[in-house]
Amino acid sequence: RLGWTGDLTGANNPAVIVMDRTKSITANFVAANAVSPVSDDFNTCGLNTGLWTFVNPVGDGSYSVNGTQLLLNAPANVSHNIWVEGNRSVRVMQPTQNTNFEIITKFESVVSQRYQMQGMLVEQDNQNFLRFEVYSDGAAVRLFAARFLNGDPKPLLHGVELSGGTPPFLRVTRVGNSWSFSYSYNGTAWTSGGSFNHSLNVTRTGVYSANHGTLPGRPAPAHTAIVDYFFNSAAPIDPEDGGTPGNFTVAVNKVGEGNVTLTPNKATYGCGEKVTLTAVPAANWRFGGWSGDLSGASLSQELTVTRNHTVTATFVRGDYKTYLPIGINR
């Protein structure tokens, strides 16, 4: 989607016009970038550090992945705001090509206390970036977007009050220098939060958790942003969470003659569950070692489940020698 021209401009979708005369509007479309950013449904027990970088400027934040969600924790009493002090948010970021894209993030956390925040970042560098979020002012949930130009912040979409509480879905659409911000309560019906133009050489995108306090008497409240997924809408993961969220398999391959027992022996395992694999060589065979997601030559090995695992047990023919009796002449 390239945007509207004629009597309607921008990339907002959906868009609203006021009918005061006959109007002519053209909808322009462009192929979305299906390569970057990369969709992630966090359906593992650990962050994909080959894709994501955890950023923790204040030094007290943390993250975890539980098999279906990414949790970004911004502790209480210290500001993790994104403003004149710089970007102090707890976040994960991934490399992103400087082309058109659309990002949809589903959150499973709410902002209910004053200046709890969660949202998405689109970054050129740490001085030039865009901030898209929902936050609580203590009485209502509001939509917000800002640009940072050489470290100088400026609100672009400010104070839009949301009547339905915290929306689970946030969407950012980039077409050239045109940006639009939308939200949804069901992932299907979207409401525009506004659009603007801004030139940015995009290098990274990501999600964040933030908070802020207005001392004295109003310390920053703790906030954990719970992220179900971060999707490039041109290349979403389907089915999301693999259809069996948090349930992982341990597949065993065997080379040579022998068996492998699993304790406990189950069809699927939970995140962090421990499984003991024991190699049992056949007669006249010996155990050569493990490969894949286990290594070493001990007959029994313990595996901590963090994803779908594949293990290979290699058995080799036994090295047996035949000894003949030796006659002794006296």
N, C-alpha and C positions, 0 to 999 in steps of 0.2 A: 504494500500500500504506500504510494508515494505522497498522497495528500489531495486536498481539494483545491480547485482553482475556479475562477469565475466569481460568482457572488458569495462564495464561501472559501475561506483560505485556512491554511494550517493542516496539521495531521491528526487532529482530534477525532477519535472514533469511539462511540457515536458523536455526532456533532449536531448542534441545535441552531436553527435560524429563525428569525422573526419574519413572518410573511406580511410585508407591507406593499408588495408589488409582484409582478411576474419576475421570476428569477431563473437564471441559467447557471447550473453547477456542473462541473466536470470532476469525476472521481478518477484519479490517476493511480495506477498500480505499478509496483516494481517487485522483482523477485526478492524474497527474503534471504538472508544469509543463513544457510543451514549448517555451516561449519563452526561458527563462533558467535557468541559464547557457547560453551558446552553444557548441555542439560545434565543435572544431577538430582536424583531423588533420595540421596543419602541412605540408600538401602544396604548399608554395610554397618559394621561395628566401629569403623575408624574413618577419619577424614581421608579422602584421596589427595595426599600431599603432592602427587604428581600433577594435579590440576589446581588445587587450592593452596593459598598461602594464608596462614592465620596471622592476623595483625593485632597487636595488643599494646598500644602506645603507653598506657598508664602503668602496665605491668601487673595488674591485679585481676584482669579478666581471664576467662577460661572458655573452653568449648568441649563438647562431647558429641558423639554420634551413637545412637542407641539401636540401630538396625532399621529404623524407619524415619528418623528425624535428626536434624542438626540443631544443637542447643548452644546458643551464644549467651554467656552470662556476664552482665555488667553489674558488679557489686554495688551496694549502697554506700552513701555518705561521701563518695568521691564522684565528681562530675566526669562523665564520659561523653560530653557534648561534642557537637561538630559546629564550631563557630569561630570567633576571632582567635581563640586559643589554638586553633588547628583542629585536625580530625583526631579526636580522642576515643572514638567509638571502638567497640570490640567487634571484629569483623573477619570475614574470609573473602579473599579476592582471587580472581582467575584472569589469565591473559585473554584479551579480547581484540579481535580485528577492528580496524577503524572503517567499518562499513555499516550499512543499514541493518538493524536488528530489532527484535521485539523480545523483551524478557518478561516472564510471568513468574512471580514468586508466591507460593502459598504458605502463609503463616498459620500456626496452630496455637498462638499465644495472643493475649489481649493486652492492650495498654489501658490501664484504669486509674493509675496514680499519676499525680501531677509530674509532667515531664519524663514519663517513660516513653521511649521511642523505638521504632523498628522500621527498617526500610531497605532500600537499594542504593548503591553508589555506582556512578559511571565516572571513570577516572582517566585523566591524561597523565597527571603526576600528583604528588601530594599537595601541590599548591593550586592545581586547576582541576576541578571536578564538579559533578552535579550530585545533589542529595535529594532523594525522593523518599517520603516517609509518611507514616501516621504517628500521631502523638496524642497524649492526653494532657489537657490543661487543668485537670482536676475535676472539671465539671462536664466536659464533652471531649469526644475524640475528633481530631481535626487532621486534615490533609495538609502537607507542606512540601514545597520544593524550593531549592536554592541553588545558586551557582557560586563557585569560588573561582575568582580570577586573580592569579598571582597572590593567593592567600586571602584576598578580600572577599567576604561573603555578601551576598545580596539575595533577599527573598524574591522568588519569582511567582510562586503560587502559595498564598498564605491564608490560613484561617478558615478554609472551607470546612464547615461543621458537618459531620456525618450522622445521620439520624438513626442508623442501625447499629451503633457501637463499632467495634473494631472489625473492619472487613478482612476476611482471610486472604483475599487475592489482591495483589498489586501488580500493575502492568505498566511498563515503560516502553514506548515506541520511539525509535530514532530513525528519521529519514533525512539524510543530509544534515542540515543545521536545525531542522525542525524536530521538537520533542513534545510528546504528549504523555500525560499521566492519567491513568484510569484505575478504578477499583471495582471489586465485585464481591458479593456475598455468596455466590454459588459457582463461580467460574464460568458462567455462561452469559448472564446479563451484566453488562459493564456500564458503569457510569463515569462520564468524563470528569476529571478533576482540573482540566485546563491544559493549555499548550503554550509553548514559547519558542523562540529562536535563540540559538546559542552555538557558537563555533567551538568545537572541541575535538582534538586529535586523540581519539579513544585508544587506551592501551589495556585497561582492566575494568572489570565489573565485579560486583559482589553484593553481599547482604550484611547487615549490621544490627547490633543491639546498642542502645545508648540511653543515657539518663542525664539529668541535670538537677541541681538544687539551687534554691534562692535563699541562701543563708542571710540572717539568722532565722532559725525556726522552721526552715523548709529544706532539710537535707535531701540529697539525691536519693530517690527510692531505688532499690535493687530492681533489675529487670532482666529476665531471661527470654530472649527471642527464640521461639521454637519454629524452625523452618522445615516444612514437609518436603518442599522441592523448589528448585530454581531451574526454570525451563526456558530454553530458546524455543519460542513458539513455532519456528520453522522446523524444529527437530526435537519434539518432546519424547520422553520415554514412555512407551506403551507396551504392556500395561505398567502403570506407575507402581513402584515397589515390587515389580515382578509378579504381582498377583498373590504372593505369599509373603507379606511384609515380616521381616525379622526371622524367617524360617530358612535355615541354611542346611545344605547337604554336605556329606563327606563321601566322596566317590573314591573307591579303591581299585586300582589296577594291579594286576599281578604278572610278573615275568618269571617263567619257570614254574616249578611244581611246589605248591604250598598253599596255605590259607592265611587269612587275616581276620582276627576277631576284633570287634569294636565294643567297648564298654563305656557307657551304655550303648546299646544297639537300637537306634531309632531312625525313622524315616527323615526327620528334620531335627535341627538343633537350634537352641536360642543363642542370642548374642552373648558371647563370653563363656558359654558352656564348655566344659572340659571333657574330652573324649580320649580314652586310652586305646591305642591300636597295638595289637600283639601279633607278631608274625609266627606262624607255625609251619616249619618246613616239612615237606613230605619225606618219606623214607629215602635214604641215600641222597638227600639234598640238604643244603645248608643255606642260611639266610645271608644274602650279600649286602643288604642295606636299603634305606629309604631314599626316595627322591620325590620331587614335586613340592608339596607343602610341608614335608618332613624331611629331615636329613639324619645321618648317622647310621650306625650298624647295631644298636641295641635292639633286642627282640621286641621290647615294649617301649613305646614312646607316647607322651601326652601331647595332645593338640588342643589349643584354645581356639574355639570357633569365632571367627570374625567376619566370615563371608562364606560363599560356596567354596569348598576345598576339594582338591584332587591330590591323592597320595598314591605313589607307586611303590610296591614291595617287590624287590628282585631276589629271586632264589637261584642258586647255582648248584650244579652237581657236586656232591660231596667229594672231598679229596681223600679217598681211602687207599691205604697201602696194604698189600698182602705179604705177610711174613712167612717164609718157609722154614721148617725145622732144620737145624744145622747138626749134622752128625759129628760126634767127637770120637776120634780113635785114641785108644790108650795103648 
